[in-house]
Every structure is written in C-alpha cells, then in structure tokens.
Amino acid sequence: MKTQHQENNPPISRSQRRLLPLIIIVFLIAGSFFAGFEKGRRSPTTDAVSGPVSPQNVLISNKNENQSVDFDLFWKSWNILKDKYVDKSKLDANEMMYGAIKGMLASTGDPYTTFFDPKDNKDFQEEITGSFQGIGAEIGIKDNVITVVAPLDDSPAQKAGLQAGDKILKIDGTSTADMDLIQAVSLIRGVKDTEVKLVVFRNEDDSKTQEITVKRDVITVQSVKTEFKDDGIVIIKASRFGDDTADAFKQAITEVSSKKSKGLVIDLRNNPGGYLDTAISMASLMLPAKAVVVIEENGNGDQTKMYAKGGDILSGLETVILINEGSASASEILSGALRDNRTNVTLVGNKSYGKGSVQELIPVTKDTSVKITVAKWLTPNGKQINHEGIAPDVDVNITASDRDQNKDPQLDKALEILKQKIQ
C-alpha cells in the first residue's frame, strides 16, 4: 500500500513498464493505448477464486451493503443461451467468456479499462514495438465520441488528411454511436493495401462532414528526429515515448550540448505518449536531480511523487515546447514537468488532449490481460491533467490554409520566441 507523498520513485523494471496511454492507438493494427499504462508493477488481487467453483460460493459486495451478487445468475443465463439459442452450434465458450469479461469492465464507464483477448493481446504487443500495419493514427473517446487523437507523421492517415480532433462518425458505413474503442479499432485496423472509409466531423464551425479514405500500409515509427538550424537553434521532434525513445533523445540532447546550441525546440505535437519511465528519463536530462516530474494520485487521494533521476544537461538552455490537441499523456507529463520546474521554458501551440489517467496492464493468463485505470496524473504544481489538458503559454493555431500552403505558424512562433531570448 502506498503512503501519501511517498518520497522515492518506485522501481520499475523493463518487464514492469508503465504506459502513459491515452488512448487506443490505431497504428492501427491493434487496440493499444499509448499514454498511461502501468504494466504489471502491481499484482492482481489475491482474494479472487480461481478455477472451477460453485457459483453459490462466489459472492461479492454490492454498492448497497445489504445486497450481494450471486454468480448463479451468470451461469443460469449461460445455460439458457447454450440450451435455447437458435444457432447454438455456432456458440464458442471462450468467446462467450471473453465477451462477458469485456462487458464487466465496460460497466465501469471508463474507456481505458478493458480486456485483451488473445488476439487483442498479441496485437498490442506487436504495436508497441513501433512497426505494424494500419493507418498510423491514434484514436480515443472524447465527449463520448470516437475522436482522432493524432495522425503520425508521414502516415497514411496524415497523408489522407486526417487531423487531430477529427470526430469519426462512421467507419466503412457503420455508425460509431455507442461504439467502444476496441470496436472502433477492430473496424479501422487492417492489412497493407486495404482501404477504410471514415466519415469525420472536423470542428464546431463546420456543419459539414467529410468522407476520408485511408489506404493502410506498414507503419514504422522513428521516435526522435533532430534538426540543427544555422542560428544555433535545434529542433527535436519526439513522436512517441517508446522503448527506443529515451536513448535516441539522450543522443540528441548530448549532441545539442556538444555543439553549444543556444536554444531548443521540443516538438511534442501529435505525440500520444508511451512509457512513463521514458518520460522520466527524458525529463531528467533537462531538470535538476530530484525535481518532481509528475505526481500520481490514487482513488483514495494518496499521492506519489516521481522524481528526476539525475543527468541534467540542458536545464539552463532556453526551451520552447510545441504542443497541440494531439499531445497526450507522457507528452503532457513532460510539458508540465519542464514548465513547472523551470523559468526558461515556454509552451506554444494549442491546449493538449487531457489524458491524465494511469492504466495498469495485468496478465491474466499467458495470452490474455486486463487494463485497469488505477490512478490519475498531476503536474508538479498539483494541476490535474485528466480532462483538463495543458494550456500553452502562447496560443497559436494552424488553419486549413496554413496546411494547404505547408506553413507552420506554431513552429515559426517558437523560433521567433527563442531568437528574441538568445539575442
């Protein structure tokens, strides 16, 4: 059990990684979630009964303390379906069980609490490696609508014109009303060279919908890209917080230091998040040791502070961070950590997504798992991230006309700010 304001980072091994997910990632081969995960650091509860049991012996507390739930109801319904269903020869016991578990987790009303059956579990494990087949976009549920969180750079989704914030109303003609994330992902994902048609609604100012056809492809994600400008300013774009990101970012930051760069732009736009320890490692290169990176708050209000691990190289460098509505979870953690701890950091762009909940990924069997929301993230100053997002210091929009002309006023403003500060 955690104590309030625990002072040390809990140990997290590679097999116990925490994803800061957001969302369901539609890199789209699978229903994965980038930005808020905790993978197996906690253990599942041990008071559950395993193996075949008498239903009458399995009672759990209900909201009303005077009532109990008897699992006999479940088995009676199971047997009625098995005996009475017109196509009972087509019933699959495993699929029935998986469906029941998914329904149980869906009853929480939390789109990030879900069950991975063997196929979902396999797809997820493949997806977090950074190479997969799909359209290259992340989707989530926002205001109860299936929504594009971010298209990946150079992905089929981006090339087809999908944008962060697009509300997906139909997938290949099927309405997404009352559709959950897993269902949406299963319809959108697919193999290379196949197509998916999406009907999207872009913003409140446009009453029209658009049909966008995306041709699926193999998606390979390069998580860190670096560009050195002639004026001593360097731009580092991070597209995710994956297995390879921390090392790639450290290499880029080391090069920035060795070249004695004068200013730094960190581009986190359309970055849906990833591993928590990757975010902490990246923050540690730009914050003094023991600076608070993020605060985790559980359902009881107990808080655990996560600290920078040391290795600060660039906390003295003037820095601008680019964010937009596609920046989520780990991106929001890093942005909040740098702004709350430093006076030489400016956030530019649009308000971030607002994915500040923590999911724990727990293996159930060798090929299935559950993902449960267990906590929420706060910035070092105690600001709630979930549903709130991170507001930029300088709000700059990109219009449709800007995109058509390949203009980037957000990056232009970032460079302008840095040039003024380093003169």
DOMAR-354183 format. One record per residue (C-alpha): residue in one letter; y, z, x. Coordinates in steps of 0.2 Angstrom, whole numbers, plus 5000, padded with zeros to 4 digits. Layout:
<sites>
{site A,{Y,Z,X}}
...
</sites>
This chain:
<sites>
{site M,{5000,5000,5000}}
{site K,{5017,4995,5007}}
{site T,{5031,5008,5009}}
{site Q,{5048,5005,5004}}
{site H,{5059,4997,5018}}
{site Q,{5044,4995,5030}}
{site E,{5051,4993,5047}}
{site N,{5039,4981,5056}}
{site N,{5033,4964,5052}}
{site P,{5015,4964,5045}}
{site P,{5003,4955,5057}}
{site I,{4999,4938,5051}}
{site S,{4986,4928,5059}}
{site R,{4983,4909,5058}}
{site S,{4970,4911,5045}}
{site Q,{4981,4923,5035}}
{site R,{4996,4911,5034}}
{site R,{5009,4913,5021}}
{site L,{5016,4898,5012}}
{site L,{5033,4899,5005}}
{site P,{5030,4887,4992}}
{site L,{5038,4881,4980}}
{site I,{5031,4871,4971}}
{site I,{5017,4859,4968}}
{site I,{5018,4847,4981}}
{site V,{5014,4830,4976}}
{site F,{5012,4822,4993}}
{site L,{5003,4819,4980}}
{site I,{4985,4820,4984}}
{site A,{4983,4837,4978}}
{site G,{4991,4851,4969}}
{site S,{4998,4860,4984}}
{site F,{5013,4871,4985}}
{site F,{5025,4872,4998}}
{site A,{5036,4887,5000}}
{site G,{5030,4904,4995}}
{site F,{5012,4906,5000}}
{site E,{5003,4921,5007}}
{site K,{4985,4916,5012}}
{site G,{4973,4930,5012}}
{site R,{4983,4944,5021}}
{site R,{4980,4955,5006}}
{site S,{4962,4957,4999}}
{site P,{4957,4954,4981}}
{site T,{4954,4970,4971}}
{site T,{4938,4978,4973}}
{site D,{4935,4986,4956}}
{site A,{4930,4970,4948}}
{site V,{4912,4967,4943}}
{site S,{4903,4953,4952}}
{site G,{4888,4944,4947}}
{site P,{4880,4943,4930}}
{site V,{4884,4958,4919}}
{site S,{4883,4964,4902}}
{site P,{4899,4958,4893}}
{site Q,{4900,4975,4884}}
{site N,{4902,4984,4901}}
{site V,{4917,4974,4906}}
{site L,{4932,4982,4898}}
{site I,{4950,4981,4905}}
{site S,{4966,4989,4899}}
{site N,{4977,4980,4887}}
{site K,{4996,4982,4885}}
{site N,{4993,4994,4871}}
{site E,{4984,5009,4879}}
{site N,{4974,5012,4863}}
{site Q,{4966,4995,4864}}
{site S,{4953,4987,4876}}
{site V,{4947,4969,4879}}
{site D,{4929,4966,4877}}
{site F,{4922,4951,4886}}
{site D,{4909,4950,4872}}
{site L,{4922,4939,4863}}
{site F,{4922,4927,4878}}
{site W,{4903,4925,4878}}
{site K,{4902,4923,4859}}
{site S,{4914,4909,4860}}
{site W,{4905,4901,4874}}
{site N,{4888,4902,4865}}
{site I,{4896,4895,4849}}
{site L,{4903,4880,4859}}
{site K,{4887,4877,4868}}
{site D,{4877,4878,4851}}
{site K,{4889,4869,4839}}
{site Y,{4899,4856,4849}}
{site V,{4895,4838,4844}}
{site D,{4894,4832,4862}}
{site K,{4886,4847,4869}}
{site S,{4875,4837,4881}}
{site K,{4892,4832,4890}}
{site L,{4897,4850,4892}}
{site D,{4897,4856,4910}}
{site A,{4896,4875,4913}}
{site N,{4906,4875,4929}}
{site E,{4920,4865,4921}}
{site M,{4920,4877,4906}}
{site M,{4921,4892,4918}}
{site Y,{4935,4884,4929}}
{site G,{4944,4880,4913}}
{site A,{4943,4897,4906}}
{site I,{4950,4904,4923}}
{site K,{4964,4892,4923}}
{site G,{4969,4897,4906}}
{site M,{4968,4915,4910}}
{site L,{4980,4913,4925}}
{site A,{4991,4901,4914}}
{site S,{4993,4915,4902}}
{site T,{5005,4924,4914}}
{site G,{5018,4911,4911}}
{site D,{5020,4909,4929}}
{site P,{5018,4890,4935}}
{site Y,{5014,4896,4953}}
{site T,{4999,4907,4948}}
{site T,{4984,4896,4946}}
{site F,{4966,4892,4950}}
{site F,{4960,4879,4963}}
{site D,{4943,4872,4958}}
{site P,{4933,4864,4972}}
{site K,{4942,4848,4971}}
{site D,{4959,4856,4970}}
{site N,{4955,4867,4984}}
{site K,{4949,4853,4995}}
{site D,{4965,4843,4991}}
{site F,{4976,4857,4996}}
{site Q,{4968,4860,5012}}
{site E,{4970,4841,5017}}
{site E,{4988,4841,5011}}
{site I,{4994,4855,5022}}
{site T,{4988,4845,5037}}
{site G,{5003,4833,5035}}
{site S,{4994,4817,5032}}
{site F,{4987,4812,5015}}
{site Q,{4988,4798,5002}}
{site G,{5000,4799,4987}}
{site I,{5019,4795,4983}}
{site G,{5027,4808,4995}}
{site A,{5036,4819,4984}}
{site E,{5036,4837,4978}}
{site I,{5037,4842,4960}}
{site G,{5039,4859,4952}}
{site I,{5044,4866,4935}}
{site K,{5062,4869,4932}}
{site D,{5069,4874,4915}}
{site N,{5052,4871,4908}}
{site V,{5052,4853,4913}}
{site I,{5042,4844,4927}}
{site T,{5055,4840,4940}}
{site V,{5056,4831,4957}}
{site V,{5060,4844,4970}}
{site A,{5062,4832,4984}}
{site P,{5055,4815,4989}}
{site L,{5050,4815,5008}}
{site D,{5060,4804,5020}}
{site D,{5053,4786,5021}}
{site S,{5040,4790,5007}}
{site P,{5035,4778,4993}}
{site A,{5044,4790,4981}}
{site Q,{5060,4789,4991}}
{site K,{5059,4770,4993}}
{site A,{5056,4768,4974}}
{site G,{5072,4778,4970}}
{site L,{5066,4795,4965}}
{site Q,{5079,4808,4969}}
{site A,{5078,4827,4970}}
{site G,{5082,4834,4952}}
{site D,{5074,4820,4943}}
{site K,{5066,4826,4927}}
{site I,{5049,4817,4924}}
{site L,{5047,4814,4905}}
{site K,{5032,4803,4906}}
{site I,{5018,4799,4918}}
{site D,{5009,4782,4915}}
{site G,{5015,4783,4897}}
{site T,{5009,4801,4895}}
{site S,{5022,4814,4889}}
{site T,{5024,4829,4901}}
{site A,{5030,4840,4887}}
{site D,{5019,4856,4888}}
{site M,{5011,4849,4904}}
{site D,{5007,4861,4918}}
{site L,{5009,4857,4937}}
{site I,{4991,4854,4940}}
{site Q,{4990,4842,4926}}
{site A,{5006,4833,4932}}
{site V,{4999,4832,4950}}
{site S,{4982,4825,4944}}
{site L,{4991,4811,4935}}
{site I,{5003,4807,4949}}
{site R,{4992,4808,4964}}
{site G,{4981,4794,4969}}
{site V,{4974,4782,4982}}
{site K,{4984,4770,4993}}
{site D,{4990,4754,4985}}
{site T,{4988,4760,4967}}
{site E,{5004,4762,4956}}
{site V,{5011,4776,4945}}
{site K,{5024,4773,4932}}
{site L,{5036,4788,4929}}
{site V,{5050,4789,4916}}
{site V,{5063,4800,4923}}
{site F,{5080,4808,4916}}
{site R,{5092,4810,4930}}
{site N,{5107,4821,4925}}
{site E,{5116,4828,4911}}
{site D,{5130,4815,4912}}
{site D,{5117,4800,4909}}
{site S,{5109,4799,4892}}
{site K,{5098,4785,4898}}
{site T,{5080,4787,4905}}
{site Q,{5073,4776,4919}}
{site E,{5056,4770,4922}}
{site I,{5052,4770,4941}}
{site T,{5036,4763,4948}}
{site V,{5029,4770,4964}}
{site K,{5016,4762,4974}}
{site R,{5005,4775,4983}}
{site D,{5002,4775,5001}}
{site V,{4996,4785,5016}}
{site I,{5009,4799,5019}}
{site T,{5011,4806,5037}}
{site V,{5025,4819,5039}}
{site Q,{5034,4821,5055}}
{site S,{5041,4838,5053}}
{site V,{5055,4838,5065}}
{site K,{5067,4824,5071}}
{site T,{5081,4826,5083}}
{site E,{5097,4815,5086}}
{site F,{5109,4818,5100}}
{site K,{5127,4812,5097}}
{site D,{5139,4807,5111}}
{site D,{5152,4820,5107}}
{site G,{5140,4835,5111}}
{site I,{5133,4837,5093}}
{site V,{5115,4837,5090}}
{site I,{5106,4834,5073}}
{site I,{5089,4842,5070}}
{site K,{5081,4837,5053}}
{site A,{5066,4848,5048}}
{site S,{5056,4840,5033}}
{site R,{5044,4855,5031}}
{site F,{5038,4871,5038}}
{site G,{5020,4866,5043}}
{site D,{5008,4870,5057}}
{site D,{5017,4859,5070}}
{site T,{5035,4863,5065}}
{site A,{5038,4879,5075}}
{site D,{5033,4871,5091}}
{site A,{5042,4855,5088}}
{site F,{5058,4864,5083}}
{site K,{5057,4875,5098}}
{site Q,{5055,4860,5109}}
{site A,{5071,4853,5101}}
{site I,{5080,4869,5102}}
{site T,{5076,4870,5121}}
{site E,{5082,4853,5124}}
{site V,{5098,4857,5114}}
{site S,{5101,4872,5126}}
{site S,{5097,4862,5142}}
{site K,{5109,4849,5138}}
{site K,{5123,4862,5134}}
{site S,{5126,4854,5117}}
{site K,{5142,4860,5109}}
{site G,{5137,4860,5090}}
{site L,{5121,4859,5080}}
{site V,{5117,4852,5063}}
{site I,{5101,4858,5055}}
{site D,{5097,4846,5041}}
{site L,{5085,4855,5028}}
{site R,{5089,4844,5013}}
{site N,{5074,4839,5003}}
{site N,{5063,4852,5013}}
{site P,{5052,4861,5001}}
{site G,{5046,4874,5013}}
{site G,{5030,4879,5020}}
{site Y,{5023,4894,5031}}
{site L,{5033,4910,5031}}
{site D,{5029,4913,5049}}
{site T,{5035,4896,5054}}
{site A,{5052,4901,5046}}
{site I,{5052,4917,5055}}
{site S,{5048,4909,5072}}
{site M,{5062,4896,5069}}
{site A,{5075,4909,5064}}
{site S,{5070,4919,5079}}
{site L,{5077,4905,5091}}
{site M,{5094,4907,5083}}
{site L,{5095,4925,5079}}
{site P,{5096,4941,5089}}
{site A,{5080,4951,5091}}
{site K,{5076,4962,5076}}
{site A,{5089,4954,5065}}
{site V,{5082,4954,5047}}
{site V,{5076,4936,5042}}
{site V,{5071,4940,5024}}
{site I,{5066,4954,5013}}
{site E,{5050,4954,5002}}
{site E,{5051,4964,4986}}
{site N,{5036,4968,4976}}
{site G,{5034,4971,4957}}
{site N,{5037,4990,4960}}
{site G,{5054,4986,4968}}
{site D,{5047,4991,4986}}
{site Q,{5055,4981,4999}}
{site T,{5048,4975,5016}}
{site K,{5060,4968,5029}}
{site M,{5054,4954,5040}}
{site Y,{5062,4953,5057}}
{site A,{5066,4940,5070}}
{site K,{5054,4941,5084}}
{site G,{5065,4938,5099}}
{site G,{5068,4922,5109}}
{site D,{5085,4919,5104}}
{site I,{5093,4904,5112}}
{site L,{5106,4897,5101}}
{site S,{5114,4911,5091}}
{site G,{5131,4908,5100}}
{site L,{5131,4889,5095}}
{site E,{5142,4883,5081}}
{site T,{5130,4878,5067}}
{site V,{5131,4869,5051}}
{site I,{5116,4869,5039}}
{site L,{5114,4855,5026}}
{site I,{5105,4860,5010}}
{site N,{5103,4852,4993}}
{site E,{5093,4854,4977}}
{site G,{5078,4849,4986}}
{site S,{5079,4863,4999}}
{site A,{5067,4876,4993}}
{site S,{5058,4892,4999}}
{site A,{5057,4893,5018}}
{site S,{5072,4882,5019}}
{site E,{5081,4894,5008}}
{site I,{5075,4909,5019}}
{site L,{5081,4901,5035}}
{site S,{5098,4896,5027}}
{site G,{5101,4913,5020}}
{site A,{5095,4922,5036}}
{site L,{5107,4912,5048}}
{site R,{5122,4914,5036}}
{site D,{5119,4932,5033}}
{site N,{5117,4937,5051}}
{site R,{5130,4925,5060}}
{site T,{5148,4921,5058}}
{site N,{5147,4904,5066}}
{site V,{5136,4896,5053}}
{site T,{5142,4885,5038}}
{site L,{5131,4879,5024}}
{site V,{5136,4862,5017}}
{site G,{5129,4851,5003}}
{site N,{5123,4857,4986}}
{site K,{5115,4873,4979}}
{site S,{5097,4874,4984}}
{site Y,{5082,4874,4972}}
{site G,{5079,4893,4970}}
{site K,{5061,4895,4974}}
{site G,{5060,4913,4980}}
{site S,{5043,4920,4974}}
{site V,{5029,4924,4985}}
{site Q,{5011,4917,4982}}
{site E,{4995,4924,4989}}
{site L,{4981,4912,4991}}
{site I,{4965,4921,4990}}
{site P,{4947,4913,4992}}
{site V,{4936,4917,4978}}
{site T,{4921,4908,4983}}
{site K,{4918,4896,4998}}
{site D,{4926,4882,4989}}
{site T,{4937,4889,4976}}
{site S,{4953,4900,4977}}
{site V,{4967,4908,4966}}
{site K,{4985,4908,4970}}
{site I,{4994,4923,4963}}
{site T,{5013,4927,4963}}
{site V,{5014,4944,4971}}
{site A,{5032,4946,4976}}
{site K,{5050,4939,4977}}
{site W,{5061,4935,4992}}
{site L,{5079,4941,4995}}
{site T,{5091,4936,5009}}
{site P,{5095,4949,5022}}
{site N,{5110,4954,5012}}
{site G,{5099,4958,4997}}
{site K,{5103,4942,4987}}
{site Q,{5090,4936,4975}}
{site I,{5083,4918,4979}}
{site N,{5072,4916,4965}}
{site H,{5080,4905,4951}}
{site E,{5097,4909,4960}}
{site G,{5096,4897,4975}}
{site I,{5108,4897,4990}}
{site A,{5126,4891,4987}}
{site P,{5134,4881,5000}}
{site D,{5150,4886,5008}}
{site V,{5156,4869,5007}}
{site D,{5150,4859,4991}}
{site V,{5149,4841,4994}}
{site N,{5140,4828,4983}}
{site I,{5131,4812,4986}}
{site T,{5135,4799,4972}}
{site A,{5124,4784,4967}}
{site S,{5137,4773,4975}}
{site D,{5135,4783,4991}}
{site R,{5117,4780,4991}}
{site D,{5118,4761,4987}}
{site Q,{5130,4760,5002}}
{site N,{5119,4771,5014}}
{site K,{5134,4783,5015}}
{site D,{5130,4802,5019}}
{site P,{5146,4812,5015}}
{site Q,{5137,4828,5017}}
{site L,{5132,4824,5035}}
{site D,{5150,4817,5038}}
{site K,{5157,4834,5032}}
{site A,{5145,4843,5043}}
{site L,{5151,4833,5058}}
{site E,{5169,4835,5054}}
{site I,{5167,4854,5052}}
{site L,{5159,4855,5069}}
{site K,{5171,4844,5078}}
{site Q,{5185,4855,5072}}
{site K,{5177,4871,5078}}
{site I,{5172,4865,5095}}
{site Q,{5189,4857,5100}}
</sites>
